[in-house]
Amino acid sequence: MAKGRGVQGENEKTVNQGWRTPEMCLVLMAAAAPFSFSIWMALLNNFTHDYAGFGGREIGILQSLREVPGFLAFTAIFVLLILREQVFAVLSLATLGLGVALTGYFPSEYGLYFTTVLMSVGFHYFETIQMSLSLQWLPKAIAPRALGWQMSAKSVASIAAYGFVWLGLELLGLDFAWLYAIGGGVTVAMALYIWFAFPRIEGHEIQHKTIILRKRYWLYYALTFMGGARRQIFVVFAGFLLVSKFGYAASDVAALYLINHAITSFVAPMLGGFITRFGERNALVFEYIGLIAVFIGYAYAEAPLAAAMLYVVDHLFFSFAIAQKSYLQKIADGRDIAATSSVSFSINHIAAVVIPFVFGAILWPISPSYVFIAGAMMAAVSLILALNVPRRPMPGCEVIVGYRSSPAPAE
C-alpha cells in the first residue's frame, strides 16, 4: 500500500501545474482524434462512390480492412514495453492525422485501402490507449461524468469538422483532397501541441505488460464483442443506405453528423451523471432496447426523413458506451487496465473484421433490409447480456449468473 500511495503522490505532484491536469490532457486528446476522423467518415461514402466507383463489395472490403488494426489492438501491450502510454497516444494521434491527410490524393481502390489502413492503425491504437489512460487517471467516483465530458469534447470537435466540411463543399467549393488534407493536418498539429504542453503523467498503479484474459471479466468481453458487431451496422451500412437508397449528398451527410454531435455534446455529460446515479445495468438495457427498434426501423424505412431520424437516434446510443467502460473500471484490478483495454479492442473487432465483408457481399446484394434485421438480432443478444450485469458491480460481483471471482480481489 505504501508503494501505491507513493506513486499516487508522485502523480499528484507531477500534474499540479495549473490547467495541465490529467483530465484536461484526456479532453484535448479526445477532441484531437475525431476532427480528422469525422471528416474522413463524412466524405467516405460519397468519395468512394463518386471518385472510386465503389459498390457494396468494395465498401465492405474497405471497412473490413479498416477494422483489422482494431483486431490487432492487443499488440499495443507489446509496444508499451518500449513506449510510455502517454507518448504512444500522441504518436498514434499523429499517425491518424497523416492517414487522413493522404486519403484525398489516392482516389483508387488500392490507394484507398492503403490510406485507410494507415489511418486506422493510428485511430485504433489511440482509442485503446485513450481508454486505458482514462480508467487509470480518473477516480472511480467521477469516471462516468469525466468520460461524459470526453465524449462531449469529441462531439464538439466533430461539430467543428462537419461544419468545416459543409462550408468547404457548399460555400468554398473545396475539392475532397483539400478537405482531407486540412482535417488530417489539424490532428497532427494537436498531437504536437499535446506533446509539448503537458508533463509526463503517471498512472496510480504499475500496469501489467502482458496479454491478460481473466475469466471473471467474461461478461465485459461478451458485451465488447457484441458492441463491435453493432457498431458496423451504423458505421458501414447505415450511412451507405442514406447515400445509395435515399440519394443523400456529401453535404447532407455532413449536416446529419453535425446534428448527431450537437446532440451528443449536450447529452453525454448528463448521461455520465445518469450512469453514476442509476447504474451501468439500467443504461445498457435502455440502449439495447432502443437499438432493436432503430435497426428494425432501418429495415423498413422508405422515407428519406425517417431514415435520417433513425440515423440521429442510432448515433446517440453510442454515448452509452460510457457504461461499459465504467463497468470494467468497477470490476477490474487496477493493474489490469492497460492489458484489458488492448485485449478488449481486439475482441471488439473480431466481428468488425468479418461483418462488413460478409454482410456487404452476401446480405446487402439480396436486400439491405436483411443487414438491419441481423443488426436487430444482435442487439437482442446484447440485451440478454446486459440483464446479467449486477446493479452494483465490483470485484467478486462481476455478474448475476455465471463465473465470478472470490468476494475479495487477490492482493
TACORQUI-V856225 format. One record per pair of residues at least 6 apart in sequence whose ideal C-beta (glycine too) atoms are under 7 Angstrom apart, sorted by the first residue. I is the first residue (numbers start at 0). J is the second residue. Records with the same first field share a line. If there is no record, write none. Layout:
BEGIN
I: J + J
END
This chain:
BEGIN
3: 204
6: 201 + 203 + 204
7: 203
9: 201
10: 200 + 201 + 203
13: 198 + 200 + 201
14: 20 + 21 + 198 + 200
16: 198
19: 196 + 197 + 198
21: 136 + 200
22: 145
24: 193 + 197 + 200
25: 132 + 133 + 136 + 149
26: 148 + 149 + 152
27: 193
28: 88 + 92 + 129 + 193
29: 129 + 149 + 152 + 153
30: 152 + 153 + 155 + 156
31: 92 + 186 + 189 + 190 + 193
32: 92 + 95 + 122 + 125 + 186
33: 153 + 156 + 157 + 160
34: 156 + 159 + 160 + 182 + 185 + 186
35: 95 + 96 + 99 + 182 + 183 + 185 + 186
36: 95 + 99 + 122
37: 157 + 160 + 161 + 256
38: 99 + 160 + 164 + 178 + 179 + 182
39: 99 + 102 + 118 + 179
41: 161 + 164 + 249 + 252 + 253 + 256
42: 164 + 175 + 178 + 179 + 249
44: 238 + 239 + 242 + 252
45: 242 + 248 + 249
46: 175
47: 53 + 57 + 58 + 61 + 111
48: 242
50: 106
51: 106 + 107 + 108 + 111
55: 359 + 363 + 364
56: 359 + 360
57: 108
58: 235 + 239 + 359
59: 355 + 356 + 358 + 359 + 360
60: 356
61: 111 + 112 + 115
62: 235 + 355
63: 352 + 355 + 356
64: 112 + 115 + 116
65: 115 + 119
66: 348 + 351 + 352 + 355
67: 352
68: 116 + 119 + 120 + 123
69: 123 + 344 + 347 + 348 + 351
70: 345 + 348 + 349 + 352
71: 345
72: 123 + 124 + 127 + 341 + 344 + 345 + 348
73: 210 + 341 + 342 + 345
75: 124 + 127 + 128 + 341
76: 208 + 209 + 210 + 337 + 338 + 341
78: 87
79: 87 + 208 + 337
80: 208
83: 199
84: 128 + 131 + 132 + 337
85: 132 + 199 + 200
87: 124 + 128
88: 125 + 128 + 129 + 132
89: 190 + 193 + 194
91: 121 + 124 + 125 + 128
92: 121 + 125 + 186 + 189 + 190
93: 187 + 190
94: 117 + 120 + 121
95: 118 + 121 + 122 + 125 + 186
96: 183 + 184 + 186 + 187 + 190
97: 117 + 183 + 187
98: 114 + 117 + 118 + 121
99: 118 + 179 + 182 + 183 + 186
100: 179 + 180 + 183 + 184
101: 114
102: 114 + 179
103: 175 + 176 + 178 + 179 + 180
104: 176
105: 111 + 113 + 114
123: 344
126: 344
127: 340 + 341 + 344
130: 324 + 340
131: 336 + 337 + 340
133: 146 + 149
134: 324 + 327 + 328 + 336
135: 202 + 203 + 336
136: 200 + 202
137: 145
139: 328 + 329
142: 325 + 328
143: 271 + 274 + 275 + 321 + 325
144: 268 + 271 + 272 + 275
146: 271 + 321 + 324 + 325
147: 267 + 268 + 270 + 271 + 321
148: 268
150: 263 + 267 + 318 + 321
151: 264 + 267 + 268
154: 260 + 263 + 264 + 267
155: 264
157: 256 + 260
158: 257 + 260 + 261 + 264
160: 182
161: 253 + 256 + 257 + 260
162: 257
164: 178 + 253
165: 250 + 253 + 254 + 257
167: 173 + 178
168: 249 + 250
169: 250
203: 333
204: 333 + 334
205: 334
206: 334 + 336 + 337 + 338
207: 334 + 335 + 338
209: 338
210: 338 + 342
211: 335 + 338 + 339 + 342
212: 342
213: 335
214: 402
215: 397 + 402 + 403 + 404
216: 330 + 331 + 339
217: 401 + 402
218: 384 + 387 + 388 + 397 + 398
219: 326 + 327 + 343
220: 343 + 346
221: 384
222: 323 + 381 + 384
223: 323 + 343 + 346 + 347
224: 346 + 347 + 349 + 350
225: 377 + 380 + 381 + 384
226: 323 + 347
227: 347 + 348 + 349 + 350 + 351
228: 350 + 354 + 377
229: 290 + 374 + 377 + 378 + 381
230: 351
231: 351 + 354 + 355
232: 294 + 370 + 371 + 374
233: 313 + 314
235: 355
236: 358 + 370
237: 297 + 310 + 313
238: 252
240: 297 + 306 + 367
241: 247 + 252 + 306 + 310
242: 252
244: 367
245: 303 + 306
255: 307 + 310 + 311
258: 311
259: 311 + 314
262: 311 + 315
263: 315 + 318
266: 315 + 318
267: 318
270: 318 + 319 + 321
271: 321
273: 282
274: 282 + 321 + 322 + 325
278: 390
279: 322 + 325 + 326 + 388 + 392
280: 385 + 388 + 389 + 390
282: 319 + 322
283: 319 + 322 + 385 + 388
284: 382 + 385 + 386
286: 316 + 319
287: 378 + 381 + 382 + 385
288: 382
289: 316
290: 316 + 378
291: 375 + 378 + 379
293: 309 + 312 + 313
294: 371 + 374 + 375 + 378
295: 375
296: 309
297: 309 + 371
298: 368 + 371 + 372
299: 368
300: 306 + 309
326: 388 + 392
327: 339
329: 392 + 393
330: 392 + 393 + 394 + 397
331: 339
332: 408
358: 370 + 373
362: 369 + 370 + 373
363: 370
387: 398 + 399 + 400 + 401
389: 396 + 398 + 399
394: 404 + 408
395: 403 + 404 + 405 + 406 + 407
396: 403
397: 403 + 404
END
